[in-house]
């Protein structure tokens, strides 16, 4: 539910809802101005795979043909059955209208990715307000999330960005559905989740479902404490209904993928392979100093940290110094608030899992939890660190500004450190 309290009394709610979302969009467009002006371009996997997929699909559909088969890779292989083809994801379908002369200009694909950054920020802003954070602080969370190290580092992975962009919207709808026990919210959230699944990043889908499970436990436990466990049954049905409807809606993609997946080289991977892209303990410094071990980008790589050059983005969890500071303030001074406890747990879980074979948690999930043994790069779990950290940052910033307003004189020194 959205908060009616904009924050401390001396911080008026001068920012309207649509203005916050417009401001986020402007910031994103400014951040990617070189891409939009065609003076810079996405690189790596965007060129090797994602643009090729989008161009082939758009040209095929523009010609009235559903691209079931890809004749250009190896000696030919299934295309639509590959979940990463993401043919039925609506923004990808819209690219069909821009295919001309047997090709799709890469700029349209880049624009689609950029717009999803704005979608991610708007969703986080909406979600933060839903958790009772004032609008200005919610805007702070939106900026921290959509321009985070995870998002910017993975912009070459189209499916990752698309699903991460929908994550705040899915969480907002999921929470509304189970707390209000609303069938309408259940259906809408199932549509959002199903549509996100069609974006073609099954590893991120798995992490989203895991976060929803954590949120379900948190909200259900709180509801049971207030109303008793007997009243928790409707929430169970609502949560289960969201997952079931989402799976049914995406059957057109999941069923052929289920037949193709066992034929992949990654159908069965060793634990050593699954642990590739793990966060090391030394790399935890990059949560505050992202280029401590150098960087990798379109202009080349000077990365000298643990692992090959692509570990630079696979272990990216940077949310910005101000956001990290505010999140730490929330964890220290508001540690008894249920929301802070939940987000703190998720944040800690994400880091410990991202450590991969440097800690036992990833091994436990790989061995005993279905689905987790099929993917490598556990550092991608830092998506949940980024997500939870951005929300915590908004909570912490609201508390800091409250200290400046005089409600908590003990926070004034902390506020001055933050301003510094």
N, C-alpha and C positions, 0 to 999 in steps of 0.2 A: 504494500500500500504506500502511496506517496505521502511524504511528510509535508505538513503545512507550515513547519517551522523552518525558515530560511537560514537559521543559524543564530549567532549572538545578536542581541538587540541592536547593537550599533552597526550592524552590517545589513542594510536594507536589501530586500529582494528586488533589486532594480532590473534583474535579468529575467526576461520572460522565457518560457520553455522553448519556443521556436527560435529565440535569439541564441540560446545556448547551443542548440544543434546547428544553427547557421554558422556560429563562430567556430565550432569544431570543423565544419566542412571547409571553411576558409583557411584554417590552420593546416589542414591536410593538403589542400590544393597548393598552398604556398610551400609546404615542405617538399612536395613532388613537382615543383614548378619546372625543373629541368627536364623531367620525364614528359610532362604535358607539352612543353615547348619543343620537344624532339631534339634537345641538345644532349641528353643522356638517355641510356636505355637499360632495361633489365638484362640480366646475363645468366650464365650458368644453366641450371635446370629449366629456367624459363625458355631459353633458346633450344636446349637439347630435347625437351619433351613437351612442355605445356603449350607453347605457341604452336608447335607442329600439330599437336592434338586439336587445338582450337581451330586452326586453319583448315585442317582436313575435315573436321566435323561440320564446320560452317559451310564450306564449299559443297560438301556432299548434300547437306540438307537444303541448301539453296537450289541445288539441282534436282530436288525432289527424291533423293535417295537416303534411306536410313543407313548410316555407315556401320554395318554389322562386321565388316571385314576390312582389315588394314593391309593392303598389298605392298606397302613401302618398307615395312620393318621385317628383317630377316627374309624368309621366303614367303611372307604373309602370315598373319596371325589374327585372331579375333580382336575386334576393336570395341564394340559396344559392351561386350561382356567384361572387359577390363574396367573395373570401377573407377580408375583414374581418368578414364575418358570423359566422365561426367557429362554425358550428352544431354541428359534430361534436367540438369540444373538450369533454372529459368534464365539467369543472366547469360549463361553460355548459349542457350537457345536464341536469345535476342541478338547475339553476334551474327546470326545467319543473315540478318538484314543488311549487314555491312560487308558481306562477301561479294566481290565484283571481279570479273575477269579471271576467274579461277583461283583467286587467292583472297585472304583476309589480311588487311593491313595490321601489323603487330601493335600499332598504337591503340587500336580499339580494345585489345586484350589488356594492355597496360592500363588504360583508363578504367576498365572494369575492376582491376585489382585495386587501383587507387581509391575508387569510390567505396570499396569494401572497408578501407581504413576509416573513412568517415562513418560508415555504418557501424563499425566496431565502437568508435568513440561515442556515438549517439546512444547506442545500446547500453554502454557502461554508465553514461550519464543518467539515463532513465532508471537503470537498476539501482544505482547509488541513492537516488531520490526515493526509490521504493523501500530501501532499507532505512529511511529516516534521515538521510544526510541532506543538508541544505543545498540549494541549486548551484551556488558558486563552488562549493566543495565537490559536488557531483561532477561539475565541469572539469575540475582538476583531475578527478579519477578518470574521466573520459580521455583527457589528453595523455595521461600517464599510460593508459592501456593501449590506445591506438597507435601511439608513436613509441612504443616500448622496444627494447632490444629484440624480443621474440618476434614481434610483428615486422619490424624493419629488416631484421636478419633473415626472415623467412619469406620475404616478398617475392623471391624467385620460386616459391612453392605455392602455386595458385590455390590448390585445394586446402592447404593449411590456413591461408589467409581467409578464405571464404568461410570456413567452419569457425575459425576463431572470431570472425566478425559477427556471426550469429549467436555465439555462446552467451553474451549478456542478455540478448532477447529471449533465448530459450530459458535461461535461468529465471528471468523475470516472469515469464509465463508459467513456468513450472511451479514457482513459489506461489503465484496467485492461485493456481489451480488447486494445490494441496492445502493451502491455508484457508481459502474460501470454499473449498470443495465444490468448485464450479465446473460442470460438464462443458460449458462453452469455452472456458479457459483451457480445459483439458484438450479439446479438439484443436483449438488454435495453436497450442504449444506442440501438439503432435504434428501439425502441419509444418511448423517451423523446424522441428527436429528432423522430420522426414526430408524436408527440402535441403537442410544442411547435410544430411547423409549423402544426398545426390551430388554434392560438391566433390566427392571422390577422394576423401582422405580418411580411410578407415581407422588409422591409428589415432587421429584426433577425435573421431567419433567415439572411440573407446574411452578416451580421457574425459570427454564431455559426459558420457553416461556415468562414469565413475564419480565425477563431481556431483551429478544429480543424485546419485545414491547417497553421497555424504550429506547433501542438502536435505534429502528426504529424512535421513536419520535425525539430523539436527532439528528440523521443523516438527517432526512427529514426536520426538522426545519432549520438546517444549510444549506441544499441544497436550500430550499425555500428562505432563506435570500439572497443567491447568485444569484439564477436563477428565483425566483418567484414561487408561489404555483402551477401554472399550470403545471410546469415540474415535480411535485411530483407524478403525477399519475403512471408513470412506476414503481417507487419504491414501491407504494402500491400493484401493481400487482405482483411484484417480491416477496415481503414479504408474501403476501397471498398465492402465489404459493408454497413457501417453506413449509408453514404449511400444505397446502392441500395435496401436494405430500407425505410429511412425514406421514400423517395420512393414506393415501391410501396404502402406502407401509407396514404399520404395521397393516392393517386390519385383517390379519391372526391371530394376537394376540388380538387386541382390540375388535373384534366382540364377540368372546366367553367370554372375560373378562366382556364385557357389560352385558351379560346374567347372569354371575356368581355374579358380584359385589353386586346387590341388595339383595342377599341371605346372605351376610356377616353380622356379628355383627356390623361391622363398617360402614354399609351402611348409617345409621343415628346415629350420635353421638351428645351428648349434647355439649354445648359450654364449660362447665367445663371440659369435656373429651378432647375436641379439644385444650384447653389451657394447658394441661399437657405438661411439657417440655418447659415452658416459661423461658426466661432469666429474672432474677430479676435485679433491679437497683444495688443491692449490688454486684451481680456477674459481673457487668461491669468491675470491677477491674481485672477479669480474662483475659480480652483482653490484659493486660500487664503482669499479674502474674497468669499464668494458674492454678497453684496448690495452690492458696491462700486458698481455702476451702478443701484442700486435693485432692485425686485422686482415680480413680477406674481403675482396670486393671485385668489381668489374675491372678496376685498374691494376689488379694484381694482388699478391699476398705477401705480407711480411710477418705472418703468424708463426710464432715459435713455441707455442704452448703444447700441452700434451695432445697427442694425436695429430692427424693430418689437417690440412688447411680448412676443411669444411667443419671441423669441430668449433670453429669460431662462431658460426651461427647455430649449430646444433646444441650448443651449451649457453645460448644467450638468454639471460634472465634480467637484464638491466631495465629498471623502470624510471631511472633518473634519481639524482642525489636528493632533491627536495621530496620526491614521493617516498623514497626509501626512508628518509629521516622521519617523515610524518607517520609512516607505517610502524616504525620502531617506537615512536611516541605513543601511538595507540596501543601497542602490545605491552608497553610498560605501565602506562597510567590508566588504561581502561581495560586491564587484563581480566577483570571479573565480568565484563559485559558479555552476554551470550554470543552476540555477533562477532565480537573480537576473538573470543575463544574459538569459534568455528573457523573463522578466516585464518587465525593463527595456526590451527591444526592443519588446515589444507595447505597453507604456505610451507609448514615444516615437512609435511608428507611429500610435497612436490620436490623439495630439495633433496630429501633422503632417497626418494625413488630415482631422481635424476642422477644420483651418484653411481647408479648401475652396479658394476662389479666391485666398486669401491666400498659398498655397504651391502648389508644382507637383504634389504627390503625388495629390491628389484628381483633378486633370485627367488624370493618367496612367491612373488606375483607370477614370475615366469613359470614356476613349477606347479603352482596350485590354482591360479585364477585363470579361467578360460579366456583365450584371446590374447593375453599378454605375451605368450611365447612366439607370436607370429611377427613381431616387430622389433626392429633394432632402434638405436639412438634413443635411449631412455632420457637423454637430456631434453627431449621435446616435452617431457612432463613439466618443464618450467613454464609452459603455458598456464598451468594452474597457479604457479607462483606469481606470475605476472598478473593474472586475473585477481587473485586474492590480495596481493600486495597493492594493487591500484585501489581496490575498495577500502583497504585499511588506511591507505594514504588519505583518502577523503575524510574518514572518521578522525584520523589524527590531526589533520589540518583544521577541522572544525573545532577540535578541542584546544588547539594552540591559539586560534583566533579568540576563542572564549576566554583564554587566559589574558590576552591583551586587553579584552574589554573590561577587565577588572573583576570578573566573577571568580577567578582563581589566581590570586596574586602570585602563588608559587610557580605558576607557569610562565611568568613574564621573562625569566632568564632563558627558558627553553625557546620562547617565541623569538627573542633577540638572536639566539644562536641560529634558529631557522632562517630568519631574515638575512643574517650574515651569509 
